[in-house]
Amino acid sequence: DYVLFPEYYDDYVNLLNDYVEFMNNNGVPLYAISIQNEPDWHGWTVWTPQQMLTFIKENAQNINCRVIAPESYSFQRKMIDPLLKDSIANSHFDILGTHLYGTPKSNFYYPLAFEKGKEVWMTEHLFGSDGPELNTWSLALEVAEEINNCMDAGMSAFVYWYIRRFYGLINDEGNITDKGYVMSHFSKFIKPGSQ
């Protein structure tokens, strides 16, 4: 695991801003950028709730893009609540991003987020990565149910991870999977101005 030391927080903001500028200059203006993918999971840079709070409070306002935070691995309230309950931190990020791994359906709805004026985005989940044989219509219907549950819980976005892979929306050969057809059922109704 890696840790970003506070003395490098300004440098990290500059790195994020460089990426935002690079994407803009190449015709892909970003709508929002995340501080860290799964800061409460192993294998990459790990942040404690206090470190995330400090960074958001003291640095996120300098990011030249809407900010997504904290993208907890499993919608951990201990990562999110401090950001929402601190008025300065809450004003420095725009979208509450989360992943659903291990999250029970009963925790999808998050009243505090809406009370604090945040959109909630489910920014990563996947099904069937253990093997192609698992990617059946039955599993695709589980994806459909989860998308529906997220929308019922007031979430504004559902991002499937990932697009082209045997367990994705398109398989390695470029064919639409059952999960891809399921996702298209929801996606075709999204029009400009949709809510």
N, C-alpha and C positions, 0 to 999 in steps of 0.2 A: 504494500500500500504506500501511497505517496501523500504528503501533506504540503499545502501551499502556506508558507510562512507569511505572517502579516506584513513583514517588511517588503514583500513582493506583491502586495495587493494592487498597488498602483500600476506596476508592470503588467499584471494580469488584465487590468482594465484596458491598458494600451493594446495588449494582444487581442482582446475581444474586439476593440474598435478597429484594429487593423483588418481583422477578418470581415467585419461588417462593411468596411470600405472596399475591400477586395471583392466581395460579392456584389456590392452595388456597382462597382466599376466594370464588372463582367456581366451585367444585365440581369442579376438576380438579387433585387433588393429584398433584404430580410424583413419579415414582419416582426419577428422577435428572436431573441437569442437566450439560450439557457446559460446559467452560471456554471452548472456542473451536472453531468449525467450521473444519476444515482450516487449522491455524495455519502450516503449511508450504507454503501455496499463495498465489497473488497475488489481489488484488482486494478484500481485507478486511484485518482486523488480522492481522499476521504476527508470529509468535513464533519466536525461535531455541530450540533445545533447552535452552540455559542459562536463558533467560527463563522458559520453561515450568517448568523444574525449580525455579527460585527462587520463582515464584508458588505452585506446588503445595506446596513445603516450608513457606513462610512464611504462606500465606493460605488455602489450600483447606480447612483444618480449621475455618474460620469460616463456611463455606457451610452453610446450613440444609437440606441435601438431600444425597443420595448424589451423588458427583462422578464424571463421565465424563471421561477424558482419555487421550491428547491429541487424538484424532480426526484423525490424520495422513491426508493426502490419499492416500497410497499405501502405508500400513502401514510407514512408514519407521522402521526400528529405531533410527536416530540420534535420533529424537524420543522414542521409547518407552523404550529401554534405560536412560537416565539416571533416569527416574522409577521404574523397577522396581528398579534397583540401589541407590538411595539409600533407606535404611530409613525415614527420616522422610517423604520424599515418598511412598513406597509406602504408608505408613499413612494418608496424607491423601487418597487417591482410591480409589474403589471398583470402577470398571469401566474396563477398557481398551477404549476406543472407537477404531475405525479405519474407513477407507474403502479400497476395493480397487482403485481406478483404477490400472492398470498393474502390479498385483501378480501375480506368477506363482503358480499353484496350489501350487507347492512351498514358498512362504512363508506359506501360510495357517496352518499349525500353528506355534505359538509356545511352545516348551517353557518359556522363562524366565517368561512370563506365568503359566503354571500353577504353576510352582515357587514363584512369589511370591504365589500365592493369588488371582489375578485372574480374574474372568470376562472373556471376550473377546467384544465385540459388534461385528458388522459394521454400522455405523450409517448407511452411505449407499453406494449404487451404483445406476446406471441403465444401461439399454440402449436403443438406438434413437431417441435424441433428435435425430438428423439429419433425420428425416422420417418421416411416418406410414407410408410404403410399406415401411419397414424392419421394422415391427412385425408379423412373421409368426409362425406356430407354430415355425418353426425358431429364431427368436430367443428365443421363450418357453422353448423347451427348453434354450437356453443359460442362461437364468435358473435353471431347475430344476437344471441341473447345478451352477451356482455355489452355490445354496442347499445342495444336498447336500454339496458340497465343504466348505463352511463348517461344516456340522454334523459332518462326518467329522473336521474339524480341531479339534473340541471347542468351537467357538464357541457361545455361548448365545443369540444373537439375530442376525437378518438383517432389516435395514430397507431396503426398496426406496424409492428417491427418484424421482418422487414419486407420490402416490396418484392424483390426478385431473389428467391431462394426456394428450396423444395417445400419449406413450411410457410412461404410467403403468399402474397396475393397473386404473384406470377411465379411459375416454377423456373428452374434453371434453363429449361429449353425455350422459355418465352411464352408458355401457354398459361392462360388464366386458370387459377385453381378454384376449387369450390369456395374457399375463403374469399377469393377475389370476386366471385359472383355475388357472394353475400355482401361484401363491402360495397359493391356497385349498387346494390339495392338501396342502401342508405345514401350513398354519394350522389346519385342522380337527382335527388330532391333538393340538393344544396344549390341555391341560386344566389346571385348577388343580393345582399340585403336580407337573406334568410336568417331566421332566429329559431 
